[in-house]
Amino acid sequence: MSLINASYPALKQALFLMQPEPAHDVSLGMLKAFDKTKVLKLITSKPIHSNPVNIMGLHFPNPVGLAAGLDKTGSCIDAFAQLGFGFVEVGTFTPVAQDGNPKPRLFRLPEHKALINRMGFNNPGIEQGIQNIQASKLRANASLQRVKIGINLGKNKITPNEQAAEDYLIGMRAAYTTADYLVVNLSSPNTPGLRDLQAASATQDLIQTLKEEQNKLAQETGIYTPICFKIAPDLASEEIKSLSEVFLDEELDGLIATNTTLDRSSVNGHRHEQEAGGLSGAILHEKSCSVISAFKQELADYIPIIGVGGIDCVAKAEQTLASGAKLIQIYSSFIYHGPQLVHDLAQLKVSQDSE
């Protein structure tokens, strides 16, 4: 076991004495500092690149990724790659920088190994985000580009839904040649009205617009950058069916399932139960797997699924993969369990068709 894995329980205990958001900022600051001074390389195990997965025309060195929302600025990619992630998704980025919702906006539910957040897409804006990503060693050194980078895109809070497509186009144009894949975030519960864009008709209009731009950019650059949509776990079966028809008709490249939930039934009685925002963590796993399985039944093997939600051990990762996911992502469980979880999950073998 590496030094960082051995020391994480004590580090977590110290960080949990702080409020969640300051602890998050301190953690990322430490990771960046350790990576910059090469301390991180000395105290981590050798990154794992031995279980490749090929989807969307991309070669992922292992099946475990960091979900969007942890590195909101795109400035900690190298450190997460050093910890063994096969891919790192950054953002969400909006066209214009925004501060997000008033604090406090992040809450721990340690009894459930869960979090509630209503961050509200706080980010430095897409242009600064791209500059941060391009400054990383992963982008500066071609030999390190085995670890893939996803860029998660959102709309600004003040942008009405009728103009949302333009916000996503701005992000897409800015990120297209920097990202290995792009993610259209329709499912954050913390931007008013955003989930309304998951209605089948609105989703179809948006995909058509983005696919048209994708084709144009591919011709201009000679690069095909896949587009994924990230959807909520709070979808009814008829919504899953209608969305699947749209995804298939419009040839979406990939699906990320799922974002955080608004359902509080699993945390009834907790002191943070009434806090607004999305709930994530171990208790989301069953709901996430159910949504993944339902989409898999509709999409078959035509559109690959990246599974996220409550994956905090190898057994749950295997369940997510068995439900139909080809890759997995973690966020809350990384906070609760640390780098050892990445090491364990990165060794999973994923059955797949060759591309």
C-alpha positions in Angstrom: 0.0 0.0 0.0 1.3 3.4 -0.9 2.0 6.1 1.8 -1.0 8.2 0.6 -3.4 5.2 1.0 -2.0 4.4 4.5 -2.3 8.0 5.6 -5.7 8.8 4.2 -7.8 7.8 7.2 -6.0 10.3 9.4 -6.1 13.0 6.7 -9.8 12.5 6.3 -10.4 12.7 10.0 -8.6 16.1 10.0 -10.4 17.4 7.0 -13.8 16.3 8.4 -13.2 18.6 11.3 -13.5 21.5 8.8 -16.7 22.6 7.0 -17.1 20.6 3.7 -16.4 23.3 1.2 -13.2 24.7 2.8 -12.1 21.1 3.3 -12.6 20.5 -0.4 -10.5 23.6 -1.3 -7.7 22.5 1.1 -7.7 19.0 -0.4 -7.4 20.2 -3.9 -4.7 22.7 -2.9 -2.7 19.9 -1.2 -3.0 17.6 -4.3 -1.9 20.4 -6.6 1.1 21.3 -4.4 2.1 17.7 -3.9 1.9 17.1 -7.7 3.8 20.3 -8.5 6.7 19.4 -6.1 6.7 15.7 -7.3 5.9 14.6 -3.7 2.7 12.9 -5.0 4.7 10.7 -7.3 6.8 9.6 -4.4 4.0 8.7 -2.1 1.6 7.0 -4.6 1.6 3.6 -6.2 2.4 3.4 -9.9 -0.7 4.5 -11.8 -2.6 1.5 -13.2 -2.9 1.4 -17.0 -3.5 -2.3 -17.5 -7.2 -2.7 -18.0 -8.1 -0.8 -21.1 -11.7 -0.1 -22.2 -12.5 1.1 -25.7 -15.7 3.1 -26.2 -16.7 6.1 -28.3 -13.6 5.6 -30.4 -11.4 6.3 -27.3 -9.0 4.1 -25.5 -9.4 4.4 -21.7 -6.4 2.9 -19.7 -8.7 1.6 -17.0 -12.5 1.8 -16.3 -12.6 4.2 -13.3 -13.0 7.9 -13.8 -13.4 10.9 -11.6 -16.9 12.4 -12.0 -17.4 16.1 -12.8 -17.9 18.5 -9.9 -14.8 17.7 -7.9 -12.3 19.6 -10.1 -14.5 22.5 -11.1 -11.6 24.6 -12.5 -9.7 21.9 -14.4 -6.5 22.7 -12.5 -6.0 19.4 -10.7 -6.0 16.9 -13.6 -2.4 15.8 -13.3 -2.8 15.0 -9.6 -5.9 12.9 -10.2 -4.1 11.1 -13.0 -1.3 10.3 -10.7 -3.7 8.7 -8.2 -4.6 6.1 -10.9 -7.8 7.4 -12.5 -8.2 6.2 -16.1 -10.1 9.4 -17.0 -10.9 12.7 -15.3 -14.0 14.7 -16.0 -13.7 18.4 -15.1 -16.2 21.2 -14.7 -19.1 21.9 -15.0 -18.0 25.0 -17.1 -20.4 27.7 -18.2 -19.7 30.3 -20.9 -19.3 33.1 -18.4 -17.7 32.6 -14.9 -20.2 32.5 -12.1 -20.0 32.2 -8.3 -22.7 29.7 -7.8 -25.2 29.6 -5.0 -24.8 31.3 -1.6 -22.8 29.4 1.1 -23.2 27.0 2.9 -24.0 24.8 -0.1 -22.2 21.5 0.6 -23.2 19.2 3.4 -21.9 15.8 4.7 -24.1 13.0 5.8 -21.4 10.7 7.1 -23.9 8.2 8.6 -24.9 7.5 5.0 -21.5 8.1 3.4 -23.4 10.7 1.4 -23.3 14.4 0.4 -25.9 17.1 -0.4 -24.7 19.9 -2.7 -26.3 22.9 -4.2 -23.1 24.4 -5.6 -24.8 26.0 -8.6 -22.1 25.5 -11.3 -19.5 27.7 -9.6 -16.7 27.9 -12.1 -14.2 30.2 -13.8 -15.9 30.1 -17.2 -15.1 28.0 -20.2 -12.2 30.0 -21.5 -10.2 30.0 -18.2 -11.1 26.4 -17.7 -9.6 25.5 -21.1 -6.5 27.4 -20.3 -6.1 25.5 -17.0 -6.6 22.1 -18.8 -4.1 23.0 -21.5 -1.5 23.9 -18.9 -1.6 20.4 -17.5 1.1 17.9 -18.1 -1.6 15.6 -19.6 -2.1 18.0 -22.4 1.5 19.3 -22.7 3.1 15.8 -22.9 1.7 13.4 -25.6 3.1 10.4 -23.8 0.8 11.1 -20.8 -2.4 11.4 -22.8 -3.4 7.9 -22.1 -5.5 9.3 -19.2 -8.6 10.8 -20.9 -10.1 14.2 -20.1 -13.8 14.8 -20.2 -15.1 18.4 -20.2 -18.5 18.9 -18.6 -20.6 21.8 -20.1 -23.5 23.7 -18.6 -25.5 26.8 -19.2 -25.3 30.0 -17.1 -27.9 30.4 -14.5 -29.2 33.6 -16.1 -29.6 32.0 -19.5 -33.2 31.1 -20.2 -33.9 27.6 -21.4 -34.9 28.9 -24.8 -31.3 30.1 -25.3 -29.6 27.1 -23.6 -28.4 25.7 -26.9 -26.3 28.7 -27.5 -24.5 28.4 -24.1 -23.7 24.7 -24.9 -22.5 25.7 -28.3 -20.1 28.3 -26.8 -18.7 25.6 -24.5 -18.5 23.0 -27.2 -16.6 25.3 -29.6 -14.2 26.3 -26.9 -13.5 22.8 -25.6 -13.8 20.7 -28.7 -10.1 20.2 -29.5 -9.0 20.1 -25.9 -11.5 17.5 -24.6 -11.3 13.8 -25.3 -15.1 13.8 -24.8 -17.7 16.4 -24.0 -20.6 16.1 -21.6 -23.8 18.1 -21.8 -25.1 18.5 -18.3 -28.9 18.6 -18.3 -29.3 17.0 -14.9 -27.9 19.2 -12.2 -30.8 20.1 -9.8 -29.0 23.3 -8.7 -29.6 25.4 -11.8 -33.3 26.4 -11.9 -35.2 24.8 -14.8 -32.2 22.9 -16.1 -33.8 19.5 -15.8 -36.7 20.7 -18.0 -34.2 20.2 -20.9 -34.5 16.5 -20.3 -37.9 16.5 -21.8 -37.7 14.4 -25.0 -38.7 17.2 -27.4 -36.2 19.7 -25.8 -33.5 17.1 -25.7 -34.0 16.2 -29.4 -33.8 19.9 -30.4 -30.6 20.3 -28.4 -28.9 17.1 -29.7 -29.7 18.0 -33.3 -28.1 21.4 -32.8 -25.0 20.0 -31.1 -24.6 17.1 -33.6 -24.7 19.6 -36.4 -22.0 21.6 -34.8 -20.0 18.5 -34.0 -20.0 17.5 -37.7 -18.9 21.0 -38.7 -16.1 21.1 -36.1 -15.0 17.6 -37.1 -14.6 18.7 -40.7 -12.7 21.8 -39.7 -10.3 20.2 -37.3 -10.1 16.6 -38.5 -11.0 15.5 -34.9 -14.1 13.7 -33.8 -14.9 14.5 -30.2 -17.7 12.4 -28.8 -20.7 14.1 -27.0 -22.3 12.5 -24.0 -25.4 13.6 -22.1 -25.6 13.4 -18.3 -29.0 12.5 -17.0 -30.7 12.5 -13.6 -31.7 9.4 -11.6 -35.2 10.8 -11.0 -36.7 9.7 -14.3 -39.8 7.7 -14.8 -39.8 4.6 -17.0 -41.7 6.4 -19.8 -39.2 9.3 -19.7 -36.3 6.8 -20.1 -38.1 5.2 -23.0 -38.8 8.4 -24.8 -35.3 9.8 -24.2 -33.7 6.6 -25.4 -35.6 6.9 -28.7 -34.2 10.4 -29.1 -30.7 9.3 -28.2 -30.8 6.5 -30.8 -32.5 8.6 -33.5 -29.9 11.4 -33.1 -26.9 9.0 -32.7 -25.7 10.3 -29.3 -22.1 9.1 -28.6 -22.5 8.2 -25.0 -24.7 8.5 -21.9 -23.6 9.3 -18.3 -26.0 7.9 -15.7 -26.6 9.3 -13.2 -26.4 12.7 -11.6 -27.5 13.4 -8.0 -31.0 12.8 -6.8 -33.7 15.0 -5.3 -35.2 12.0 -3.5 -34.7 12.1 0.3 -36.5 8.9 1.3 -33.2 7.2 2.1 -32.1 9.9 4.5 -35.4 10.5 6.4 -34.8 12.0 9.8 -31.3 13.2 9.1 -30.6 16.8 10.2 -29.7 17.7 6.6 -32.7 16.0 5.0 -34.4 19.3 4.2 -31.3 21.0 2.6 -32.0 21.9 -1.0 -29.7 20.3 -3.6 -28.7 17.0 -5.0 -28.0 13.9 -2.8 -25.1 11.7 -3.8 -23.2 8.8 -2.2 -23.6 5.2 -1.3 -27.4 5.4 -1.0 -27.7 6.4 -4.6 -26.3 3.1 -5.9 -29.6 1.1 -6.2 -31.4 4.0 -7.9 -28.5 4.6 -10.3 -28.2 0.9 -11.3 -32.0 0.8 -11.9 -31.8 3.7 -14.3 -28.7 2.3 -16.0 -30.4 -1.0 -16.5 -33.5 0.6 -18.0 -31.5 2.7 -20.4 -29.4 -0.4 -21.3 -32.5 -2.3 -22.2 -33.5 0.4 -24.6 -30.1 1.4 -26.0 -28.6 -2.1 -26.2 -25.0 -1.8 -27.4 -25.6 1.2 -29.7 -24.9 3.9 -27.1 -22.3 3.2 -24.3 -23.2 4.1 -20.7 -20.8 5.5 -18.1 -22.2 4.6 -14.7 -21.9 6.8 -11.7 -23.7 6.8 -8.4 -22.9 5.2 -5.1 -20.0 3.1 -6.2 -17.9 2.7 -3.0 -16.5 -0.8 -3.4 -15.6 -3.4 -6.0 -18.9 -5.3 -5.5 -21.0 -2.2 -6.3 -18.8 -1.4 -9.2 -19.4 -4.9 -10.6 -23.1 -4.3 -10.1 -23.0 -1.1 -12.0 -21.1 -2.8 -14.9 -23.5 -5.7 -14.8 -26.4 -3.2 -15.1 -25.0 -2.1 -18.4 -22.3 0.4 -17.8 -19.0 0.2 -19.8 -17.1 2.7 -17.5 -17.6 3.9 -14.0 -17.1 7.2 -12.2 -16.8 8.1 -8.5 -17.0 11.3 -6.5 -18.5 11.1 -3.0 -17.0 7.7 -2.4 -13.5 9.1 -3.2 -14.0 11.6 -0.5 -15.1 9.0 2.0 -12.7 6.2 1.0 -9.7 7.9 -0.6 -7.2 6.8 -3.3 -7.2 3.1 -2.3 -10.7 2.9 -3.8 -9.3 4.1 -7.1 -6.6 1.4 -7.0 -9.1 -1.3 -6.3 -11.6 -0.2 -9.0 -9.0 0.3 -11.6 -8.3 -3.4 -11.6 -11.8 -4.4 -12.7 -12.0 -6.2 -16.0 -14.8 -5.0 -18.3 -16.3 -7.2 -20.9 -16.6 -5.4 -24.2 -16.9 -5.7 -27.9 -13.8 -4.7 -29.8 -13.8 -1.4 -31.6 
